[in-house]
Amino acid sequence: MRTTHRVTTLITLLGGLFVCAAGPVQAQQWASDAWLDQPVDQSTFDTYLEFFTYDTELPFDLETLSVTNEEGIRVEHITFTSTPGEVVFADYYTATSARQGRPHLVLVHGGIRPGKASMRPIAEFLVRRGFGVISIDMPEFGERDTGLLRSFSEADKHESLYNRESTYLQWVVQLVKDVGRTVDLLQSHYAADPESIGYVGFSRGGQAGSIVAGADDRLRAVALMYGGHFDRSETGHLAAACPANYIGRIAPRPLWLLNGTFDGDYDRERSVEPLYRHAGQPTEMRWVETGHQLPGQDDLEVLADWLVSTLQ
């Protein structure tokens, strides 16, 4: 695993949505599990894959809610059916003068109320670097809010979702299916090259992204930003929802990892490094001196260069 060290300035994008956690992490007992030490064997893992199957013949019922064209970027606000009773809200970004055959990315946000809206700066940056980007709402966030989460505070998210093991497993399974259906949609409706579709996830979208990409090998390059095994408030999850049982299965597809040395949500020594030691090759690890925040301009440049090299 290749590591790059760099000093960067603490930044906050989307004023107030992300709070940087800089400085020493308070002493506490961080949760762990047996799979972080020893992931499950292949035969056990194969049983997990059965959870993620879905009806590939189910109509998408694709609906375009609005279209905007600003500063050379076209954004289609759409909905489509993922699985029976589950409708995904998404934004599809492309350049107004987009060439055919450009690579595509599935972009997945962190665990905050606005959902996909928080990823707009990243989506627009990647479009300007030559990608088509589809940014989706995770279940229970953004326009898929069902009321399960009441305040979207850290306590609420953990009490209502992340620390309810069966509920969280169902949530992870639905997200994997949603991303799978998104890949199907990109190929069938947006002429995406099956060999040039990647995944970019931030925070919770990065943590769950290990599972998504480990379960779906059609994602040809995988970038996970500011994620890890557990965040600081998680108490446990079931084996089929543990990133440690999936991240090693991403290889030999290329994996790019970005984390902050002062991240108070995903601690380097207790959450990040223990998980990423299970990553296969090729993997590139990038550490920056930040807390938990959206990636800065320099990091996005490095990400885009890496995506170009792996998907184009």
Summary of the structure (lengths in Angstrom):
residues: 312
radius of gyration: 18.0
end to end distance: 22.4
largest distance: 52.2
contacts: 1061
relative contact order: 0.18
helix: 36%
strand: 21%
